[in-house]
C-alpha cells in the first residue's frame, strides 16, 4: 500500500512540475495568473513569483492588475527578499491609493525596511530609514490594526540606535580615550534621555571623567577633578540605589580627597 502511495505522490509531483514548466513557456497570461495564484496559496512562492513576473506588464491597466501586484509583492516578502518587497509594496500603495489593501501594503513596505536593519554593531543607515518609514506609516494610518506592531518595531529599532551610540562611547573608554568617551556619553544622554541605558551611561561617563582627572597632568588636574565631582554628584542624585553606588562612592571619596589637596595649597 505504501508503495502505491509513494508512486502516486511521485506522479502528482511530476504532473505538477510538468504543468508549471508548460505554464512558464505558455503565452496564455490567464493560465499563468491562475497557476501562479494556486502556487502562492500552496506556499510555493518562488514558482509563483516567476509566473507573476512574466505577466505583470501584460496586466498593466487591467482590473486584475491590483490583485496581481499585491500577490507579486507578497511573493517577494514571503521569499524574504525584503529589498524588492519594500519597493514593490511601495509601488502598489502609490498605484492603488483606494485599495482595501492599502494600509497592509504600506505597513509591509515599512516592515520590509525593518527586516533589512542590521545588528547594532554595523552601520545603522537602514535602521534610521526603517524608523522613518514606520513612523510615516503610523502618521498616515493612525487607526490601522498594524499600528501597535509598527510602534513595537520602532521601539526595537530605537533601542538598536541606543546600543550603537552606547557601544561607541564605551569603546572610547576601552581604548583610554577618555575625553572622546565623555563627549560621546554626553551626546548619548542628550539624544536618548529616556533610555534604559541612561544609568549605565552616567556611570561610564563618571568612570571616564574619574580616570581622566586622576591621570591628568598637574595644570589640568583640578579642573578635571571638579568635572568628575559634578558627574559623581549628578549620578548619586539620580540613582542613589544604583548597582554601581559603591563604586561611585569610592570614586567620589577619592575625588574629594584629591580636591582637598588643592584647597590646602590655596590656604598656605
C-alpha positions as CSV (number, residue, x, y, z in Angstrom):
1,X,0.0,0.0,0.0
2,X,2.8,2.4,0.9
3,X,4.5,1.6,-2.4
4,X,1.3,2.7,-4.3
5,X,1.0,5.9,-2.2
6,X,4.7,6.7,-3.0
7,X,4.1,6.2,-6.7
8,X,1.0,8.4,-6.6
9,X,2.9,11.2,-4.9
10,X,5.7,10.9,-7.5
11,X,3.2,11.0,-10.4
12,X,1.4,14.0,-8.9
13,X,4.7,15.8,-8.3
14,X,5.8,15.1,-11.9
15,X,2.4,16.2,-13.2
16,X,2.6,19.4,-11.2
17,X,6.2,20.2,-12.4
18,X,5.1,19.5,-16.0
19,X,2.2,21.8,-15.6
20,X,4.4,24.5,-14.2
21,X,7.0,24.2,-17.0
22,X,4.3,24.3,-19.6
23,X,2.9,27.5,-18.0
24,X,6.3,29.1,-18.0
25,X,6.6,28.6,-21.7
26,X,2.9,29.4,-22.5
27,X,1.8,32.7,-23.8
28,X,-1.6,32.4,-22.1
29,X,-1.5,35.0,-19.4
30,X,-4.7,33.9,-17.7
31,X,-3.2,30.4,-17.2
32,X,-0.1,31.9,-15.7
33,X,-2.1,34.0,-13.4
34,X,-4.3,31.1,-12.2
35,X,-1.5,28.7,-11.7
36,X,0.6,31.4,-10.0
37,X,-2.2,32.2,-7.6
38,X,-2.6,28.4,-6.8
39,X,1.1,28.0,-6.2
40,X,1.1,31.1,-4.0
41,X,-1.7,29.7,-1.9
42,X,0.3,26.4,-1.6
43,X,3.2,28.3,-0.2
44,X,5.3,27.8,-3.4
45,X,6.3,31.5,-3.5
46,X,9.3,31.3,-5.8
47,X,7.5,29.5,-8.5
48,X,4.5,31.8,-8.2
49,X,6.8,34.8,-8.3
50,X,8.4,33.6,-11.6
51,X,4.9,33.3,-13.2
52,X,3.8,36.7,-11.9
53,X,6.9,38.4,-13.2
54,X,6.2,37.2,-16.7
55,X,2.7,38.7,-16.8
56,X,2.9,41.9,-14.8
57,X,3.5,44.0,-18.0
58,X,0.5,42.4,-19.7
59,X,-1.9,43.3,-16.9
60,X,-0.9,46.9,-16.5
61,X,-4.1,49.0,-16.5
62,X,-6.4,46.0,-16.4
63,X,-8.9,45.3,-13.5
64,X,-6.9,42.2,-12.3
65,X,-3.7,44.2,-12.1
66,X,-4.3,45.2,-8.4
67,X,-4.7,41.7,-7.2
68,X,-1.7,40.6,-9.3
69,X,0.6,43.3,-8.0
70,X,-0.5,42.5,-4.4
71,X,0.4,38.8,-4.8
72,X,3.6,39.7,-6.7
73,X,4.7,42.0,-3.8
74,X,3.7,39.4,-1.2
75,X,5.6,36.7,-3.0
76,X,8.8,38.7,-2.6
77,X,8.1,39.3,1.1
78,X,7.4,35.6,1.6
79,X,10.7,34.7,-0.1
80,X,12.4,37.1,2.3
81,X,13.6,39.3,-0.5
82,X,12.8,42.4,1.6
83,X,14.6,44.9,-0.5
84,X,12.4,44.2,-3.6
85,X,9.4,43.5,-1.4
86,X,9.6,47.0,0.1
87,X,9.9,48.6,-3.3
88,X,7.0,46.6,-4.8
89,X,4.7,47.3,-1.8
90,X,5.5,51.0,-2.1
91,X,4.7,50.9,-5.8
92,X,1.4,49.1,-5.0
93,X,0.5,51.8,-2.5
94,X,1.1,54.6,-4.9
95,X,-0.6,52.9,-7.8
96,X,-3.8,51.8,-5.9
97,X,-4.4,54.5,-3.2
98,X,-8.1,53.4,-2.9
99,X,-7.3,49.7,-2.4
100,X,-8.6,47.9,0.6
101,X,-5.0,46.5,0.9
102,X,-3.5,50.0,1.0
103,X,-2.8,50.0,4.8
104,X,-1.4,46.5,4.7
105,X,0.8,47.1,1.7
106,X,2.1,50.4,3.3
107,X,2.8,48.6,6.5
108,X,4.6,45.7,4.8
109,X,6.7,48.1,2.8
110,X,7.8,49.8,6.0
111,X,8.3,46.4,7.7
112,X,10.5,45.2,4.8
113,X,12.8,48.1,5.7
114,X,12.7,46.9,9.3
115,X,13.8,43.5,8.2
116,X,16.8,45.0,6.4
117,X,18.0,46.6,9.6
118,X,21.4,45.1,10.6
119,X,22.8,44.2,14.0
120,X,23.6,47.2,16.1
121,X,27.4,46.8,15.7
122,X,27.1,47.7,12.0
123,X,26.3,50.9,10.2
124,X,22.7,51.9,11.1
125,X,21.7,53.7,7.9
126,X,19.0,51.1,7.2
127,X,17.8,51.3,10.8
128,X,17.2,55.0,10.5
129,X,15.4,54.6,7.2
130,X,13.2,51.9,8.7
131,X,12.2,54.1,11.6
132,X,11.4,56.9,9.1
133,X,9.2,54.6,7.0
134,X,7.4,53.1,10.0
135,X,6.7,56.5,11.5
136,X,5.4,57.7,8.2
137,X,3.0,54.7,8.1
138,X,1.8,55.4,11.7
139,X,1.2,59.1,10.8
140,X,-0.8,58.1,7.6
141,X,-2.8,55.3,9.2
142,X,-3.2,56.1,12.9
143,X,-6.2,53.8,13.2
144,X,-4.8,50.8,11.4
145,X,-4.7,47.4,13.0
146,X,-1.0,47.4,12.2
147,X,-0.1,50.4,14.3
148,X,0.6,48.5,17.5
149,X,3.1,46.3,15.7
150,X,4.6,49.3,14.0
151,X,5.1,51.0,17.3
152,X,6.8,47.9,18.7
153,X,9.1,47.8,15.7
154,X,10.0,51.5,16.1
155,X,10.9,50.9,19.8
156,X,13.1,48.0,18.9
157,X,14.9,50.0,16.2
158,X,15.3,53.0,18.5
159,X,16.9,50.7,21.1
160,X,19.3,49.4,18.4
161,X,20.4,53.0,17.8
162,X,20.8,53.5,21.5
163,X,23.0,50.3,21.7
164,X,25.1,51.6,18.8
165,X,25.7,55.0,20.4
166,X,26.4,53.4,23.8
167,X,28.9,50.9,22.4
168,X,30.8,53.6,20.6
169,X,31.1,55.7,23.7
170,X,32.2,52.6,25.7
171,X,34.7,51.7,23.1
172,X,36.4,55.1,23.6
173,X,36.6,54.3,27.3
174,X,38.1,50.8,26.5
175,X,40.9,52.4,24.5
176,X,41.5,55.0,27.2
177,X,40.4,57.9,25.0
178,X,38.5,59.4,28.0
179,X,37.8,62.8,26.5
180,X,36.1,61.2,23.5
181,X,34.2,58.8,25.8
182,X,32.9,61.6,28.0
183,X,31.7,63.6,24.9
184,X,30.1,60.5,23.4
185,X,28.3,59.7,26.7
186,X,27.1,63.3,26.9
187,X,25.7,63.1,23.4
188,X,24.1,59.7,24.2
189,X,22.4,61.2,27.4
190,X,21.2,64.2,25.4
191,X,19.9,62.2,22.4
192,X,18.3,59.4,24.4
193,X,17.0,61.0,27.6
194,X,14.5,58.2,28.4
195,X,16.9,55.3,27.6
196,X,17.0,52.2,29.8
197,X,20.8,52.6,29.4
198,X,20.9,56.1,30.9
199,X,22.1,54.8,34.4
200,X,24.9,52.9,32.7
201,X,25.8,55.9,30.5
202,X,26.0,58.2,33.5
203,X,28.2,55.7,35.4
204,X,30.6,55.1,32.5
205,X,30.8,58.9,31.9
206,X,31.8,59.3,35.6
207,X,34.3,56.5,35.3
208,X,35.9,58.1,32.2
209,X,35.9,61.5,34.0
210,X,37.5,60.0,37.1
211,X,40.2,58.2,35.1
212,X,40.9,61.4,33.0
213,X,41.2,63.5,36.1
214,X,43.3,61.2,38.3
215,X,45.7,60.5,35.4
216,X,45.8,64.1,34.3
217,X,48.8,66.5,34.0
218,X,49.0,68.8,37.0
219,X,47.9,72.0,35.4
220,X,44.6,70.4,34.2
221,X,44.0,68.2,37.2
222,X,42.0,70.4,39.4
223,X,39.6,71.4,36.7
224,X,39.1,67.8,35.7
225,X,38.6,66.7,39.3
226,X,35.8,69.3,39.7
227,X,34.2,68.0,36.4
228,X,34.4,64.4,37.8
229,X,32.9,65.6,41.1
230,X,30.0,67.1,39.2
231,X,29.4,63.8,37.4
232,X,29.5,61.9,40.6
233,X,27.0,64.2,42.3
234,X,24.7,64.0,39.3
235,X,24.8,60.2,39.3
236,X,24.1,60.0,43.1
237,X,21.2,62.4,42.8
238,X,19.6,60.4,40.0
239,X,20.5,56.8,41.1
240,X,21.1,56.7,44.9
241,X,20.2,53.0,45.0
242,X,22.1,52.0,41.9
243,X,24.0,48.8,41.4
244,X,27.0,51.0,40.8
245,X,26.6,53.1,44.0
246,X,29.6,51.5,45.9
247,X,31.9,52.2,43.0
248,X,30.5,55.7,42.6
249,X,31.0,56.5,46.3
250,X,34.6,55.2,46.2
251,X,35.4,57.4,43.2
252,X,33.6,60.3,44.9
253,X,35.6,59.9,48.1
254,X,38.9,59.8,46.1
255,X,38.0,62.9,44.2
256,X,37.1,64.8,47.4
257,X,40.5,63.7,48.9
258,X,42.4,65.0,45.9
259,X,40.5,68.3,45.8
260,X,41.3,68.9,49.5
261,X,45.0,69.0,48.5
262,X,44.3,71.9,46.2
263,X,42.2,73.6,48.9
264,X,45.1,73.2,51.4
265,X,47.6,74.6,49.0
266,X,45.4,77.6,48.4
267,X,45.3,78.2,52.2
268,X,49.1,78.1,52.7
